[in-house]
Amino acid sequence: MLDDGAPRLYRLRLEPLEPVATVGSGDAFLAGYVAARYSGSSPSECLRFGVACGAESTQHVGAGAIDPRAVERLMSDIEVEQVELPAEVS
């Protein structure tokens, strides 16, 4: 996908996981997104990686505990859909 600077809206879906702890999951999402962006991934792939990191982090007690293999498995379960922007956003 081209990154032409045009605004885009995405919807991501992942089957709910039973959380063990949610502390730091937002930070894990952001760290995953930024890491993917620095690796040159497309915005939709950055979101997919961020969601996988955030979701995986809820499966452990303690912030920052992420299993990279589990993140990879979760990424294949995440559906990414580009949503049509409302007229007032374009």
N, C-alpha and C positions, 0 to 999 in steps of 0.2 A: 504494500500500500504506500502511496506517495505521501510524504509529509509536506504538503504545500502551505501549511499554516492555517488552512480553513478550519473553522470549529467543527468538531464532531462529537456525537453523543453515542456512548456505548452502553449496552446492557450485558452484564455478565451473570451467569447462573452456575451454581455449584450446589449439589445436594447438601442439605444441612449436615454439619458434623456436630456431635455431642461435645460441647467444650469442656475441657478440664479446668482451664483458667483462661481469661481473656486479657489479662494484663499484658500490655505491650503488643497486642495484635495489630493495632493501627500503625505503630512504629514499624512493625515487621512488614506490613503492606507497603509503607512508604520506602523503606530500605530496599525491598524487592523491586519496586517500580524504578527507583533511581539506579539500582545496579543494572537492570535490564536496559535502561535508557543509555547509560554509559557504555554498554556493550553494543549499542547501535540497533537495538530492536525497534520494531515499529510501535507506535503508541498502543495498538490493541494487544500486542504481545507483552508490552510493559505492564499493562493492566492485568493480563492473565497471570504473569509471574508474581506481581504484587498481591493479587488475591490468593494465589496458592501459598505464598509466604505467610500472609496474615492468617489464613485458615489453618495452616499447619502449626503455627505458633500457639493456637488455642488447644492443642492436644498435649501440652506439657505444662507443668507448674514452673513458673519463673519466666521472666521476660527474656527474649533473645534466644531461647532454645528452639532451634529449627533443624530438622533432619532433611538434608538436601535430596535424598532419595525419595522421601515422602512428598516433598515439594514437586519433584518431577512427575510422580504418579498423579498428584492432584491436578497438575496442569492439563493432563489429557482429559480430565473430567469436567473442565470448565468450558462452558459454552460462551462464545463472544458473539454479540450481534450488534451491528451498527444500526442505530435508530435514527429515523428521519428527524431532523431538527425542526422545531416550531418556526413559523415564518418570522417571528419577531427576533429570533436569534441570528439568522443568516445575515 
